[in-house]
Amino acid sequence: MRRGAAVLGAVLLLAACGGDDPPDDPAADPPSSSSSATATTGTPPTPESFTLVATGDVLVHQDRALAAGARQDDGSYDFSAVLAPVAPMIEAADLAICHLETPVAPAGGPYRGYPSFAVQPEIVDALAGAGYDQCSTASNHSLDDGFDGLVRTLDDLDAAGIGHAGTYRTQADSLEPRILDVGGVRVGHVAGTFSTNGVPLPAGAEWSVDVVGVPDVTPMLEAAARARAAGADVVVASLHCCLEYDDEPTAAQDEAVRALLASPDVDLVLGHHAHVVQPFELIEGEWAAFGLGNHIAEHATRGYDTEDSVLARFTFTRGDDGRFTVTAAEAVPLQIVVGEGAVTVQPADAETAARVATVLDARGAVATGLGIVPG
């Protein structure tokens, strides 16, 4: 939920209260009068729990209903209607994380779609308006518009008040932990991709994208350790890999996810890239969402469930030992509805919800505590 986000270097602070629009100076927000601790000390108490939601791949395909439906009479774009049906769920969370898979072009374009994307920058405004606080940006398309496109995307996210992890403007940035203050709980976010589609990392800027050699996720583990050392109470890892259009994770993907969760520095794994939903699994007491499917997309590829999607929702609660662990794991089946000249993301109809639920539970997630809910 957008709560007056302020970026201080590589650390994103989400104010504990306030409206949907970021204030000019979040640090100057008055304390809430509803809390006696706030009234006496000026500092809100750290909550005992918080909710995190995460969604799938955001990639704006061109020359189709998705882009055409968002085009305005003046030539600009407005994608807010695409997310309007699910925005309330995103806004209701304490922390909302998206996956912006593609770079954005300059305002006015030119715009490109598959296979090398440079998309409308207005998509960032729509993500901010829907309530996202943070995006992972490491993907196989991170360098589709070169290093300039990578930087432009980060600039636009910053301007919209959305944090980011996985791509960087400078080497110093790449080494700084991404930590979000969620009402007093410090949440670290790390991200990595298995590929840049053969595009070489820029000479002298090899640090610009967090690339991992799946199943070896050492760079992500090192980033998670830095976040934990910097005081993160919870660390979330977003992994972009491995095989498209297959709802079964690959062996390398499985190994990579287990390596991440085996680390004491990682508490949750979110998966991307497959463009179809993949299972959730409780692994040694910690959750992995292997693949969240697409969130905003309009594939020309047919014969796959690329319009199936899921919103993951996790509640973290502080235990007696002071550590935060997931005490409620939920999945909300969604679907991308392609209509006449428009695309929307909506809660899934009964048929789609049943199909998504079958995939989500392929590894016994329901029996170990996953709730598959309508919203």
KOLKOL-802027 format. One line per 2 residues: number of its first residue (from 0); their letters; for each residue y, x, z of C-alpha. Coordinates in steps of 0.001 Angstrom, whole numbers, plus 500000, padded with zeros to 6 digits. Layout:
! residues N
NUM) a) Y,X,Z; ...
//
This chain:
! residues 375
0) mr) 500000,500000,500000; 503392,501356,499023
2) rg) 505187,502070,502283; 508178,504205,501552
4) aa) 506431,507303,500252; 508212,510618,500630
6) vl) 506996,513902,499158; 507643,517044,501152
8) ga) 506346,519922,499043; 502669,519186,498528
10) vl) 502444,516849,501520; 502899,513106,500935
12) ll) 504042,511103,503949; 503471,507337,503886
14) aa) 505808,505642,506311; 503999,503402,508752
16) cg) 506222,500422,508039; 508761,499150,505557
18) gd) 508856,497183,502357; 507211,497795,499029
20) dp) 510225,499699,497682; 510610,503290,498912
22) pd) 513711,503815,501069; 516160,506571,500214
24) dp) 515298,508369,503448; 511912,507367,504910
26) aa) 512521,509531,507963; 515513,507346,508796
28) dp) 513522,504092,508887; 514095,502331,512222
30) ps) 511067,502132,514522; 509179,498877,514654
32) ss) 510261,496721,517564; 506761,495228,517798
34) ss) 505346,498319,519509; 506309,499251,523058
36) at) 505302,502852,522353; 507643,502918,519376
38) at) 510460,501405,521379; 510228,503985,524142
40) tg) 509367,507148,522227; 510560,506448,518680
42) tp) 507104,507422,517379; 504533,504754,516427
44) pt) 501117,505187,518035; 498413,506584,515772
46) pe) 496228,503668,514658; 492603,503474,515648
48) sf) 491615,502489,512105; 492927,502308,508546
50) tl) 491714,500941,505238; 491443,502906,502000
52) va) 490914,501378,498566; 490053,503259,495392
54) tg) 489592,502180,491791; 488333,503567,488509
56) dv) 489626,505282,485393; 493090,504486,484044
58) lv) 493365,505285,480342; 495585,503373,477952
60) hq) 493935,503014,474584; 496345,502494,471701
62) dr) 496482,500017,468805; 494586,497398,470777
64) al) 495351,494418,472988; 496023,496565,476053
66) aa) 499023,498359,474562; 500106,495492,472306
68) ga) 500163,493022,475166; 502393,495290,477246
70) rq) 504927,495982,474501; 508357,494442,475084
72) dd) 510864,493254,472509; 513009,496372,473019
74) gs) 510053,498678,472320; 509396,499581,475955
76) yd) 506177,498667,477791; 505384,496690,480929
78) fs) 501808,496926,482215; 502432,495059,485464
80) av) 500658,491910,484245; 497481,493923,483642
82) la) 497144,494612,487367; 498741,491448,488755
84) pv) 495435,489685,489602; 494210,492606,491766
86) ap) 497540,493881,493097; 497249,491892,496365
88) mi) 494042,493769,497278; 495680,497093,496485
90) ea) 498841,496285,498412; 496869,495098,501442
92) ad) 495287,498517,502000; 496808,501204,504182
94) la) 496072,503792,501486; 495378,503104,497795
96) ic) 494067,505822,495462; 493843,505563,491672
98) hl) 492542,507893,488968; 495110,508558,486241
100) et) 492856,510086,483624; 495363,510793,480855
102) pv) 498768,512463,480538; 501837,510414,479766
104) ap) 504060,510970,476744; 507867,511066,476829
106) ag) 509500,507640,476960; 509443,506194,473458
108) gp) 506454,508282,472399; 504887,509188,470136
110) yr) 501797,507784,471842; 498182,508713,471195
112) gy) 494863,507265,472270; 491296,508485,471997
114) ps) 490257,511260,471646; 493418,513109,472737
116) fa) 495697,510936,474849; 499447,510855,475446
118) vq) 500174,507385,476777; 503101,505177,477714
120) pe) 504826,506468,480872; 505361,502866,481950
122) iv) 501747,502838,483139; 502930,504880,486134
124) da) 505478,502189,486998; 502722,499587,486904
126) la) 500538,501637,489242; 503423,502026,491672
128) ga) 504239,498342,491461; 500637,497390,492198
130) gy) 500730,499404,495409; 499086,502749,494680
132) dq) 500064,505647,496922; 498081,508515,495393
134) cs) 496265,509386,492157; 493700,511979,491249
136) ta) 494783,513610,487977; 492011,516138,487249
138) sn) 490001,514924,484255; 488618,515997,480915
140) hs) 491889,514689,479400; 494304,516523,481734
142) ld) 495382,518935,478996; 495379,516499,476055
144) dg) 499152,516958,475727; 499195,520574,476848
146) fd) 500758,522018,479960; 504018,520223,479184
148) gl) 502211,516887,479254; 500544,517784,482525
150) vr) 503903,518614,484130; 505541,515503,482665
152) tl) 502822,513347,484210; 503352,514875,487644
154) dd) 507116,514454,487281; 506689,510760,486467
156) ld) 504321,510230,489379; 506804,511922,491697
158) aa) 509627,509756,490386; 507534,506656,491108
160) gi) 506693,507833,494618; 502990,508341,493884
162) gh) 501278,511468,495169; 498717,513416,493133
164) ag) 495849,515866,493458; 493892,517923,490934
166) ty) 496630,519210,488574; 499580,521466,489356
168) rt) 502871,522826,488071; 502652,526187,489863
170) qa) 500017,528392,491409; 501623,527918,494819
172) ds) 501251,524146,494420; 497565,524557,493611
174) le) 496959,526206,496973; 498906,523718,499073
176) pr) 496809,520972,500698; 497488,517411,499560
178) il) 497804,515528,502850; 498987,511959,503289
180) dv) 500280,510606,506577; 498887,507081,506782
182) gg) 500729,505655,509748; 499940,508751,511794
184) vr) 496485,509558,510400; 496483,512638,508178
186) vg) 494330,512093,505076; 493613,514998,502753
188) hv) 492842,514451,499085; 491140,516935,496754
190) ag) 490125,516429,493118; 488259,518265,490416
192) tf) 486947,517841,486885; 483903,519298,485187
194) st) 485654,519718,481827; 488887,519766,479854
196) ng) 487117,518807,476609; 487115,522367,475354
198) vp) 490874,522783,475710; 491375,526180,477368
200) lp) 493357,526379,480555; 496833,527696,479721
202) ag) 497121,531479,479746; 498768,532474,482989
204) ae) 498311,528944,484346; 494553,528837,484817
206) ws) 495281,527178,488177; 496891,524134,486496
208) vd) 493714,522000,486598; 491042,522066,489291
210) vv) 487955,522685,487148; 484537,522845,488786
212) gv) 481265,524022,487288; 479159,521038,488323
214) pd) 476946,521171,490308; 478967,524064,491776
216) vt) 481969,522427,493445; 483162,525492,495331
218) pm) 486854,525078,494349; 486862,521552,495755
220) le) 485143,522694,498927; 487738,525421,499345
222) aa) 490544,522895,498843; 488940,520573,501388
224) ar) 488716,523412,503890; 492424,524134,503403
226) ar) 493236,520469,503980; 491156,520372,507156
228) aa) 492720,523580,508403; 496145,522045,507777
230) ga) 495304,519207,510136; 493660,516533,507984
232) dv) 491778,513964,510053; 489961,512690,506941
234) vv) 489362,514390,503568; 488591,512396,500413
236) as) 487161,514136,497324; 487599,512708,493800
238) lh) 485053,514135,491354; 485419,513621,487587
240) cc) 482069,514172,485857; 479422,513999,484208
242) le) 477764,511688,481621; 479586,508788,479990
244) yd) 478170,505254,479612; 475213,505774,481963
246) de) 475068,503908,485251; 472600,506445,486670
248) pt) 474219,509656,487974; 472940,512862,486455
250) aa) 470968,515361,488515; 473926,517767,488470
252) qd) 476290,514991,489560; 473962,514051,492384
254) ea) 473753,517653,493535; 477516,518073,493388
256) vr) 478166,514927,495430; 475636,515958,498053
258) al) 477181,519421,498270; 480589,517867,498881
260) la) 479318,515548,501604; 477286,518322,503221
262) sp) 480561,520079,503976; 482111,519320,507382
264) dv) 485426,519142,505535; 484626,516161,503248
266) dl) 484274,512582,504510; 484120,510482,501323
268) vl) 483437,511068,497612; 484901,508968,494798
270) gh) 483432,509385,491306; 484953,508944,487850
272) ha) 484360,509557,484118; 481269,507485,483289
274) hv) 483386,504437,482230; 480662,502234,483703
276) vq) 479939,501431,487336; 477505,503704,489152
278) pf) 475771,503263,492541; 477216,503639,496017
280) el) 475096,505570,498495; 475199,506438,502179
282) ie) 474267,510120,502364; 473710,511613,505812
284) ge) 476091,509077,507304; 478867,509466,504711
286) wa) 479617,507362,501639; 479671,508287,497987
288) af) 480904,505964,495248; 479302,507799,492337
290) gl) 481291,505962,489674; 483986,503313,489957
292) gn) 483919,502447,486263; 487085,501758,484299
294) hi) 490109,500202,485934; 492477,499975,482965
296) ae) 490903,500628,479574; 489917,499008,476281
298) ha) 487079,500950,474708; 486124,500502,471094
300) tr) 482648,501702,472079; 480424,498630,472309
302) gy) 477011,498088,473839; 477984,499432,477264
304) dt) 479395,497715,480336; 482786,499402,480016
306) ed) 484613,496251,481132; 482714,496196,484450
308) sv) 484653,497699,487322; 484748,497916,491091
310) la) 487306,498315,493851; 485945,500362,496743
312) rf) 487284,499605,500201; 486493,501718,503238
314) tf) 487632,501226,506823; 487911,504426,508835
316) tr) 487860,504125,512627; 488499,506709,515314
318) gd) 485452,507349,517492; 485253,508402,521112
320) dg) 485200,512015,519930; 488540,511528,518161
322) rf) 487038,511778,514655; 487488,509131,511984
324) tv) 484362,507839,510265; 483687,504928,507912
326) ta) 482833,501844,509936; 482973,499354,507056
328) ae) 482146,499976,503388; 482892,497250,500859
330) av) 482804,496907,497102; 484698,494248,495174
332) pl) 483283,493691,491654; 486046,493509,489050
334) qi) 486159,493021,485304; 488520,493956,482515
336) vv) 489267,490814,480537; 490328,491408,476941
338) ge) 492088,488318,475636; 494229,487405,472687
340) ga) 496826,490142,472695; 496504,490933,476407
342) vt) 494265,492682,478919; 493990,491960,482632
344) vq) 491920,493334,485512; 490498,490479,487562
346) pa) 487950,489725,490271; 484634,489463,488462
348) da) 483079,486195,487366; 479627,485340,488714
350) et) 477671,486930,485873; 479648,490179,485939
352) aa) 479608,490325,489744; 475811,490034,489771
354) rv) 475443,492797,487191; 477829,495088,489076
356) at) 476108,494346,492387; 472747,495358,490940
358) vl) 474128,498736,489900; 475966,499298,493181
360) da) 472776,498657,495152; 470457,500738,492953
362) rg) 470113,503286,495767; 469811,500832,498624
364) av) 473482,500733,499585; 473414,497155,500864
366) at) 470599,497856,503297; 472580,500762,504726
368) gl) 475782,498795,505224; 477613,498193,501938
370) gi) 479189,494772,501720; 479616,493459,498185
372) vp) 482420,490948,498529; 484531,488787,496216
374) g) 487859,490160,497383
//
